[in-house]
Amino acid sequence: MTIWKRAFTLADLDRLHADTAVERLGIEFIGAGDDWLAARMPVDSRTVQPFRILHGGASALLAETVGSCAGNLCLAPETEYCVGLDINANHMRAASGGWVIGTARPLHLGRTTQVWEIRITDEEDRLVCMSRLTMSVLRRAGQVDKQNSP
C-alpha cells in the first residue's frame, strides 16, 4: 500500500525544484516506491569542501530535499503542507567523486509531525551519511483543524 496522497512523476519533482538550490547543486530525483523516494547528487566542485570530499552541508541539503519532498507527497496539497523542523546528519565515510544517492523512508507519519530517515550512499551502496529529518505538518490558511475545533 502506498503512502503517497497524490500522483507524481520524477520529472514533476525535478520541475518543482527548478531555479532552486536543488537544481544548482545538480540534484535529480531518480526513483520512488510505495514508501520511499530517492534522489542523487553529484560529488563535484559544487558539493565538495576544500579537501575535495563531499561537504557535510551538501549531504544535509540532499537529505532535507528528498525527505521534505517525500513528506509533502504524503499530504493533501489543498489543505496541508510540511516544513523542516529538525535535521541531523551523521557522516560515515567520505565521498570524493561520482554520485551520492539519498533515499527517504518514513519512520513516523503523524497528524502534526513526520519523521523521515534518509540514507545517503555512494554508487557502490556504501553508507556515506545517515540523516533524520523531523517535519512539522501545517494547515493551509483558511483550513479548519477538525480535531481541535470546538
SULZI-V358659 format. One record per pair of residues at least 24 apart in sequence whose C-alpha atoms are under 6 Angstrom apart, sorted by the first residue. I is the first residue (numbers start at 1). GAP is how many residues later the second one is. Records with the same first field share a line. If there is no record, write none. Layout:
I: GAP ; GAP
This chain:
2: 32
3: 32 ; 71
4: 69 ; 70
5: 69 ; 70
36: 68 ; 69
37: 66 ; 67
38: 64 ; 65
39: 62 ; 63
40: 60 ; 61
41: 58 ; 59
42: 56 ; 57
43: 54 ; 55 ; 56
53: 42 ; 43
54: 41
63: 55
67: 37
79: 60 ; 61
80: 58 ; 59 ; 60
81: 56 ; 57
82: 53 ; 54 ; 55 ; 56
83: 52 ; 53
84: 51
85: 49 ; 50 ; 51
86: 47 ; 48
87: 45 ; 46
88: 43 ; 44
89: 41 ; 42
90: 39 ; 40
91: 37 ; 38
92: 36 ; 37
93: 35
112: 25
113: 24
